[in-house]
Amino acid sequence: MPKSKTRAAEKDAITLLKEDHKKIRALLGELEETSTRAVDTREELLQTIERELKIHAKVEEQIFYPAFREAAEKQDDKKLYYEALEEHHVVDTVLAELKEAAPTSDEFAAKAKVLKDLVEHYAEEEETEMLPRARKLMGRHKLLELHDRLAEAKTSLTEGVLTKLVELVRPS
C-alpha cells in the first residue's frame, strides 16, 4: 500500500534534530568569522547560540534521549546515550567559559573555535551513529510522535525565553 504524500512529507524527530544541528553549526561558523572589533555582533551571536544550544539540549535530554534509552537493545546503544549526555555537559562547560571571556580577546576566539569543534563532533557523531540507530529501533510512527513532542517543547521553551527577555527590558 503506497504511503500518502502528506504522511511521507511529515518531519520526524530525526529531521528536527538535524535541522537544529545545521542551524547551530551555521551560527558557530558566523561567530568564528567575526573580528575582535565586532563586539556587539559577537555578543548577540553568543546569546543566540546559547539559547539554541540550551533549548536543543533540553528537548534532547528530556524527550529524545529517554525514548532512545527505552528503545535501546544493545549495550552499544546505551553507550551512545551516555556519551551524548557527556558531550552536552562538555559543551555547557565551554559555553560558560566563553561567556566569561572578553569578546575582544584571543581567549574568546579560541574558546569559540573549541565550542564549534565540539558541537561539530557531537552533531556528526549523533547523525552518523545515534540517529540512524534510533530510526531502526523506534520506527516511523514513534519518530513522528517524538517530533510533535520535541516541536511543542521547543516552542514552549522559546516562548519562555522571550517572555523573560521582555520582562528584563520592561521598566519597573
N, C-alpha and C positions, 0 to 999 in steps of 0.2 A: 504494500500500500504506500503510495507516494506521500511524502511529507507536504503539509501545506506550506506555501511560500511564507506566510506570516510566521508560522512556528519556526521554520528554518532560519528566518532573519532575526529572530529574537536573540538578544545578547544573553550570554550566560555569565556566571561568576568569573570564569577564567578571562573572558573578554574584558570585563570591567576592571579586573586587577591588572591586566596587561596595559590597558589604557592609562591607568594610574601610573604605572611604571614609566610609560612613554612620556607622560606629562612631566613627571618629576625629573626624569633624565634631561629633558629639554631645559627645564628651569635651572638645573645644576650646571648645564653647559653654558647658559647665559651668565650665571654667576661667575663661573670660571673665566669668562671672557671680559668681565668688567675690569676697568682700571682702578688703581688705588685712588684716583681723583673722583671716581663716581660713587661717593659715599652714600648719597640718597638712594641711588639705584641698587647698590649692594644691600643696604638695609631693607629696602622694600622687597627685593628678591628673596632675601633670607627669611623675612616674615612669611612670604608666600610659600616658600619651600618648607618651612617649619609646619605651617598649617596643613599643607598637603601630605607631608610625611606622617604627621600625628594622626590625621584622620584615616589615612590608608592603613597605618599600623594598628590603630584601634579596631577598625572593622575586620581586619585580618585576624587579629588576636582574639576578638570576642565572637566572631561568627565563622569565618572560613577555616581557620586552623583547628578549632574544636571539631568541626564537621569532618575535616580531613583525618584528624586523630581517631575519631569514632569509626571512620571507614577503613582505617589502616589495617592491613592484613599481615604485613611483614615487619620485621624488626627494622629494616631499611626505611620503611615508611615512617615509623616513629622517630627514627634518627633525623629524617628531613624536617619533621615537625619541630623537634628541639633545636636543630640548627637554625631554623628560621627565626624562632624566638630569640636566640642568642644574637643573631645578626641584627635584629631590631634593637636589642639592647646596646650593641656597639654603635649603631647609627645614632641612637639617642645620646650616647656619651659624647661622640664627636660633635654632634649638633649643639649640645650645651656648651662645649668648649669654644666652638665657632662663634656663638652668640656673645661670648665674653671677650673675644678678640676685637681689637680696634679695626674697623673696616678699612683703614688706610694702611694697615700693617702687612708685612710679609707673612706673619703668622696667620692672618686671616686668609690670605691667598693659599697658603699651604694647607690649612685645615679645610678650606672649601674644596681643594683638589682631592684630599683624602676622603672627604664626605662623598664626593662624586664617585670616586673609585669604589668605595664601599657599597653605595647604592647600586652602581652598575653591576658589581659582582653579585650582590644579593638578588637583584632582579633577573639577571642572566641565569643564575642557579635555580631560582624559583621557576622561571619559564621553561627551563630545559629538563628539570627533574621533578619538582613537586607538582606543578600544574598538569603536565601530561599524566602523571600517576593519578592525580585527583580525577582527571577525566575518565580514566579506566575504572577507578574504584567507585565513583559516585554516580556516573551516568547522567544523561541529558536532563532528565526531569529534576533531579536533585540540584544540578548546577543552575537550572533556571530558577528554581525556588531560592537558592542561595543568592543569586543575582538580585532578586527582588529585596531580600533582607539586607544585603550589602548596600544597595542603592538607597533604600529607606534610611538606614543608619547613617550613611554619608550625608544625606540631605539634612537629617536631624542635627548631626554634629556641625555641619557648615552653618546652619541657621543659628545654632547656639553660639558659635564663634562670632558671627556677625552681630547678634544681639549684644554680646559682651562688648564688642568694639564700639557700638553705638552708645552704650551706657558709659563707656570710658570717655568718649568725645563730648557727650552731652554735658553742659554745665549744670552744676548742682543748684 
